[in-house]
């Protein structure tokens, strides 16, 4: 079997790039002939088609990347297999995707979104995202590298560190977490809430809104927003430095960081929806807050990024859910339980680590990929 992987290569710290990179590592360890190339690099992709002659071209992305992940390989007679996440609504490329022999989705929820938006689902298999459980591991709180993270964030040794990480914090449920913390502030042990976000134009305004909320809630002195470019080398230590990983996300197709937090032996607070229903086990590896609100829209505007003319208006026959809000009261109760009980944090962290290793190690995912491809295409 020869596999060409299309993703953001060389890999950036982003989730999609890490998804492709870890599959490459897993396949390479299995002895599979595999190469990676940037999904938009038409010339380099064609170069690989001509001399490598891959049996499968696996592309990591979402439906809007179909021209790069599907149409380009088909033009050269190579078999594409897109490995897709969802962005809440599939605006185009239904016929292109439906005609494929195989599509991989990162969770049952992602598959359900594509089925809701017009695909039959007959050609969709679930392949979760891998986790590097060799590097995302439980670490001693007194490890100098872990201590250095907490010190740099201004977190004292006796404080409970609650962490949220994302491109922005709001989409990961940070506003709901802050409101929950405000509810329990006088009952909880000393705490610090840290949001690590990616530096980009859209997050600057969102960070300001979040920090204004913290001030309105009267907890601004205990909320830290850190906006830096970081590498994957730093992430295992950042997660190891926290006591609780809180991300009751508004939109989450898989939950890579939640799985990585579990792999580091940390309990997770999430939401009873979307990809977290696959990756987390309520009451065992995580606490999943109930859905308090579904945000629905009746119409949307799409453009050339979706394969339409600019300003194309789509009116839905039935309003579509575009994101969720977790119950603040559930989050508050779960946070208080975990903050007060170190033994509970330890037990949930151990269970999370075990589940991450058994189900989401990048080696496990690579073996599952090979199994799916063998069954669907008869390759070995």
C-alpha positions as CSV (number, residue, x, y, z in Angstrom):
1,X,0.0,0.0,0.0
2,X,1.3,3.4,-1.0
3,X,-0.3,6.5,0.6
4,X,0.1,10.2,-0.2
5,X,-1.1,12.5,2.6
6,X,-2.4,16.0,1.8
7,X,-2.5,18.5,4.7
8,X,-0.8,21.7,6.0
9,X,2.7,20.4,5.4
10,X,5.3,20.9,6.8
11,X,3.1,20.7,9.8
12,X,2.1,23.9,11.7
13,X,0.8,23.5,15.3
14,X,-2.8,23.5,14.0
15,X,-5.1,20.7,14.6
16,X,-5.5,19.6,11.0
17,X,-1.8,19.6,10.4
18,X,-1.2,17.6,13.6
19,X,-3.9,15.2,12.4
20,X,-2.1,14.5,9.2
21,X,1.4,14.4,10.7
22,X,0.5,11.8,13.3
23,X,-1.1,9.5,10.8
24,X,2.1,9.8,8.7
25,X,4.1,8.8,11.7
26,X,1.8,5.8,12.5
27,X,1.9,4.6,8.9
28,X,5.6,5.0,8.6
29,X,6.1,2.9,11.8
30,X,4.0,0.2,10.3
31,X,6.2,0.0,7.2
32,X,3.7,1.6,4.9
33,X,5.1,3.6,2.0
34,X,3.9,7.1,2.8
35,X,4.7,10.7,1.8
36,X,3.2,14.0,2.8
37,X,2.7,17.2,0.8
38,X,0.8,20.5,1.3
39,X,-2.8,20.1,0.2
40,X,-2.7,23.2,-2.0
41,X,0.6,22.5,-3.7
42,X,-0.7,21.4,-7.1
43,X,2.7,21.0,-8.8
44,X,4.2,19.0,-5.9
45,X,1.1,16.8,-5.7
46,X,1.4,16.1,-9.4
47,X,5.0,15.2,-9.0
48,X,4.1,12.6,-6.4
49,X,1.3,11.2,-8.6
50,X,3.8,10.7,-11.4
51,X,6.7,9.0,-9.7
52,X,5.3,7.6,-6.3
53,X,2.0,6.4,-7.9
54,X,0.1,6.3,-4.7
55,X,-2.8,3.8,-4.2
56,X,-4.6,6.3,-2.0
57,X,-4.4,10.1,-1.7
58,X,-5.7,10.9,1.8
59,X,-6.6,14.6,2.3
60,X,-7.2,16.2,5.7
61,X,-9.6,19.1,5.8
62,X,-13.3,20.0,5.4
63,X,-15.8,19.8,2.5
64,X,-14.7,23.2,1.2
65,X,-11.2,21.8,0.5
66,X,-12.8,19.3,-2.1
67,X,-11.0,21.0,-5.1
68,X,-7.6,20.3,-3.5
69,X,-8.4,17.0,-1.7
70,X,-10.7,15.3,-4.2
71,X,-10.9,17.0,-7.6
72,X,-7.2,17.4,-8.1
73,X,-6.3,13.7,-7.5
74,X,-9.2,12.6,-9.7
75,X,-7.9,14.7,-12.5
76,X,-4.8,12.5,-12.6
77,X,-6.6,9.3,-12.1
78,X,-5.6,8.8,-8.5
79,X,-8.0,7.5,-5.8
80,X,-8.9,10.3,-3.3
81,X,-10.0,9.6,0.3
82,X,-10.9,12.8,2.2
83,X,-10.6,12.8,6.0
84,X,-13.1,15.5,6.9
85,X,-14.1,17.6,9.8
86,X,-17.3,19.7,9.7
87,X,-17.9,23.4,10.1
88,X,-21.6,23.3,10.8
89,X,-23.0,23.3,7.3
90,X,-22.0,21.7,4.0
91,X,-22.8,24.3,1.4
92,X,-21.5,22.5,-1.8
93,X,-19.7,19.5,-3.4
94,X,-22.5,17.1,-2.4
95,X,-22.4,15.2,-5.8
96,X,-18.6,15.1,-5.7
97,X,-18.5,13.7,-2.2
98,X,-21.4,11.3,-2.7
99,X,-19.7,9.6,-5.7
100,X,-16.5,8.8,-3.7
101,X,-15.9,5.3,-2.7
102,X,-14.8,6.3,0.8
103,X,-14.9,9.4,3.0
104,X,-13.5,9.4,6.5
105,X,-15.1,11.5,9.3
106,X,-13.5,12.3,12.6
107,X,-16.6,11.5,14.7
108,X,-20.1,10.2,14.6
109,X,-21.3,13.8,14.9
110,X,-19.3,14.9,11.9
111,X,-20.8,12.1,9.8
112,X,-24.3,13.2,11.0
113,X,-23.7,16.7,9.8
114,X,-22.8,15.5,6.3
115,X,-25.8,13.2,6.3
116,X,-28.1,16.1,7.5
117,X,-26.7,18.3,4.6
118,X,-27.5,15.8,1.9
119,X,-25.0,12.9,1.8
120,X,-26.3,9.4,2.1
121,X,-23.5,8.4,4.5
122,X,-23.1,5.0,2.9
123,X,-19.5,5.8,2.0
124,X,-18.6,7.5,5.3
125,X,-16.5,5.6,7.9
126,X,-15.4,7.0,11.3
127,X,-11.6,7.5,11.8
128,X,-10.8,9.5,15.0
129,X,-7.8,11.9,15.2
130,X,-4.6,10.4,16.7
131,X,-2.9,11.5,19.8
132,X,0.8,11.3,20.6
133,X,0.5,9.5,23.9
134,X,4.3,9.1,24.0
135,X,4.6,12.9,24.6
136,X,1.3,13.8,26.1
137,X,1.8,11.9,29.4
138,X,1.2,12.5,33.1
139,X,4.0,14.5,34.6
140,X,5.0,15.2,38.1
141,X,3.8,18.6,39.4
142,X,7.3,19.4,40.5
143,X,8.9,18.6,37.1
144,X,11.0,21.8,36.4
145,X,9.4,22.3,33.0
146,X,5.9,22.0,34.5
147,X,6.8,24.4,37.3
148,X,8.3,26.8,34.8
149,X,4.9,27.0,32.9
150,X,3.0,27.7,36.1
151,X,5.5,30.4,37.2
152,X,5.4,32.1,33.8
153,X,1.6,32.2,34.0
154,X,1.7,33.7,37.5
155,X,0.0,30.6,39.1
156,X,1.2,29.9,42.6
157,X,1.8,26.3,43.8
158,X,-1.3,26.2,45.9
159,X,-3.7,27.5,43.3
160,X,-6.0,25.3,41.1
161,X,-5.1,26.0,37.5
162,X,-8.1,25.7,35.1
163,X,-7.0,25.8,31.4
164,X,-8.7,26.4,28.1
165,X,-6.7,26.3,24.8
166,X,-7.9,27.3,21.3
167,X,-7.6,29.5,18.3
168,X,-9.9,31.7,20.4
169,X,-11.3,30.9,23.9
170,X,-15.0,31.9,23.3
171,X,-15.6,29.0,20.8
172,X,-14.2,26.6,23.4
173,X,-16.7,27.7,26.0
174,X,-14.6,30.2,28.0
175,X,-17.4,32.6,28.6
176,X,-19.5,29.8,30.0
177,X,-16.6,28.7,32.2
178,X,-16.1,32.3,33.5
179,X,-19.7,32.6,34.4
180,X,-19.6,29.3,36.2
181,X,-16.5,30.4,38.1
182,X,-18.2,33.6,39.2
183,X,-21.0,31.5,40.6
184,X,-18.7,29.4,42.8
185,X,-15.9,31.9,43.5
186,X,-16.7,32.2,47.2
187,X,-17.0,28.5,47.8
188,X,-14.0,27.3,45.7
189,X,-10.4,26.9,46.7
190,X,-8.0,29.5,45.4
191,X,-7.9,29.3,41.6
192,X,-6.6,30.8,38.4
193,X,-8.3,30.5,35.0
194,X,-5.9,30.6,32.0
195,X,-7.0,30.9,28.4
196,X,-4.2,30.2,25.8
197,X,-5.3,31.6,22.4
198,X,-3.6,31.9,19.0
199,X,-2.5,35.4,17.9
200,X,-4.7,36.5,15.0
201,X,-6.8,39.5,14.1
202,X,-10.2,38.1,14.9
203,X,-9.2,36.9,18.4
204,X,-7.9,40.3,19.6
205,X,-11.5,41.7,19.6
206,X,-12.9,38.5,21.0
207,X,-10.3,38.5,23.8
208,X,-11.3,42.1,24.7
209,X,-14.9,41.0,24.9
210,X,-14.0,38.0,27.1
211,X,-11.9,40.1,29.5
212,X,-14.7,42.7,29.7
213,X,-17.0,39.9,30.8
214,X,-14.5,38.8,33.4
215,X,-14.4,42.4,34.8
216,X,-18.2,42.5,34.9
217,X,-18.3,39.2,36.8
218,X,-15.7,40.5,39.2
219,X,-13.1,37.8,38.6
220,X,-10.7,39.6,36.3
221,X,-7.8,39.3,38.8
222,X,-8.0,35.5,38.5
223,X,-8.4,35.3,34.7
224,X,-5.3,35.3,32.4
225,X,-5.3,35.5,28.6
226,X,-2.1,34.6,27.0
227,X,-1.7,35.1,23.2
228,X,1.5,33.6,21.8
229,X,2.7,31.5,18.9
230,X,3.7,28.2,20.4
231,X,4.9,24.8,19.1
232,X,3.7,21.3,19.8
233,X,6.8,20.9,21.9
234,X,5.3,23.2,24.5
235,X,1.8,21.8,24.6
236,X,2.4,18.7,26.7
237,X,3.9,20.8,29.5
238,X,1.1,23.4,29.3
239,X,-1.5,20.7,29.7
240,X,0.6,19.0,32.4
241,X,0.7,22.3,34.3
242,X,-3.1,22.5,34.7
243,X,-5.3,20.8,37.3
244,X,-8.5,20.8,35.2
245,X,-8.9,21.2,31.4
246,X,-12.2,23.1,30.7
247,X,-13.5,23.3,27.2
248,X,-17.3,23.0,27.0
249,X,-17.0,24.0,23.3
250,X,-19.7,25.7,21.3
251,X,-18.6,23.7,18.2
252,X,-16.4,20.6,18.5
253,X,-16.1,17.9,15.8
254,X,-13.6,15.8,17.7
255,X,-11.9,17.4,20.7
256,X,-8.2,16.9,20.1
257,X,-7.1,19.0,23.0
258,X,-9.6,17.3,25.3
259,X,-8.1,13.9,24.4
260,X,-4.6,15.3,24.8
261,X,-5.5,16.6,28.3
262,X,-6.9,13.2,29.2
263,X,-3.6,11.6,27.9
264,X,-1.8,14.0,30.3
265,X,-3.9,12.6,33.1
266,X,-6.1,15.6,33.5
267,X,-9.9,15.6,34.0
268,X,-11.9,17.4,31.4
269,X,-15.0,19.5,31.5
270,X,-16.9,19.4,28.2
271,X,-20.4,19.5,26.8
272,X,-22.9,16.6,26.1
273,X,-22.8,17.2,22.3
274,X,-20.9,16.7,19.1
275,X,-17.5,14.9,19.0
276,X,-17.1,14.9,22.8
277,X,-19.8,12.2,22.9
278,X,-17.3,10.0,21.1
279,X,-14.1,11.0,22.9
280,X,-15.1,11.6,26.5
281,X,-17.0,9.3,29.0
282,X,-19.2,11.3,31.4
283,X,-18.4,10.7,35.0
284,X,-15.3,8.6,34.2
285,X,-12.9,10.7,32.1
286,X,-14.8,13.9,32.0
287,X,-17.8,15.8,33.2
288,X,-20.0,16.8,30.3
289,X,-22.4,19.7,30.9
290,X,-25.9,19.5,29.4
291,X,-26.8,21.7,26.5
292,X,-28.4,24.9,27.6
293,X,-29.0,26.5,24.2
294,X,-28.8,25.5,20.5
295,X,-28.0,28.5,18.2
296,X,-29.9,28.1,15.0
297,X,-29.9,30.1,11.7
298,X,-32.5,30.3,9.0
299,X,-30.1,31.4,6.2
300,X,-26.5,32.1,5.4
301,X,-24.3,33.8,2.8
302,X,-21.6,31.8,1.1
303,X,-19.2,32.6,-1.7
304,X,-16.3,31.3,-3.8
305,X,-14.8,29.5,-0.8
306,X,-17.8,27.3,-1.0
307,X,-17.9,26.9,-4.8
308,X,-20.5,29.6,-5.3
309,X,-20.5,33.1,-6.7
310,X,-19.7,35.8,-4.1
311,X,-22.7,36.7,-1.9
312,X,-24.7,33.6,-2.6
313,X,-27.7,33.3,-0.2
314,X,-28.8,30.0,1.1
315,X,-32.2,29.7,2.9
316,X,-32.7,26.5,4.9
317,X,-36.0,24.7,4.8
318,X,-35.4,23.9,8.5
319,X,-33.2,26.2,10.7
320,X,-29.7,24.7,11.2
321,X,-27.9,24.4,14.5
322,X,-24.6,26.3,14.1
323,X,-23.3,26.0,17.6
324,X,-24.2,25.2,21.2
325,X,-24.0,26.6,24.7
326,X,-23.3,24.5,27.8
327,X,-25.2,24.8,31.0
328,X,-23.4,27.3,33.3
329,X,-24.9,25.6,36.4
330,X,-23.6,22.2,35.3
331,X,-20.2,23.6,34.7
332,X,-20.2,25.3,38.1
333,X,-21.1,22.1,39.9
334,X,-18.5,20.0,38.1
335,X,-15.8,22.6,38.6
336,X,-16.5,22.8,42.3
337,X,-16.4,19.0,42.7
338,X,-13.1,18.7,40.9
339,X,-11.5,21.8,42.6
340,X,-12.3,20.5,46.1
341,X,-11.3,16.9,45.5
342,X,-7.7,16.1,44.4
343,X,-8.5,12.3,44.6
344,X,-11.4,12.7,42.1
345,X,-9.1,14.7,39.8
346,X,-6.5,11.9,40.0
347,X,-9.0,9.1,39.3
348,X,-10.6,10.8,36.4
349,X,-7.2,11.7,35.0
350,X,-6.0,8.1,35.2
351,X,-9.2,6.9,33.5
352,X,-8.7,9.5,30.8
353,X,-5.1,8.5,30.2
354,X,-6.1,4.8,29.9
355,X,-8.8,5.6,27.4
356,X,-6.6,7.9,25.3
357,X,-3.9,5.3,25.0
358,X,-6.2,2.5,24.1
359,X,-8.4,4.4,21.7
360,X,-6.6,7.4,20.3
361,X,-2.9,6.7,20.2
362,X,-1.7,7.6,16.7
363,X,-0.5,4.0,16.3
364,X,-4.1,2.7,17.0
365,X,-5.5,5.2,14.5
366,X,-2.9,4.2,11.8
367,X,-3.9,0.5,12.2
368,X,-7.5,1.4,11.9
369,X,-6.9,3.4,8.8
370,X,-5.1,0.5,7.2
371,X,-7.9,-1.8,8.2
372,X,-10.5,0.4,6.6
373,X,-8.5,0.9,3.4
374,X,-7.9,-2.8,3.1
375,X,-11.6,-3.6,3.5
376,X,-12.8,-0.9,1.1
377,X,-10.2,-1.2,-1.6
378,X,-8.6,-4.7,-1.2
379,X,-5.1,-3.2,-0.7
380,X,-2.5,-4.6,1.6
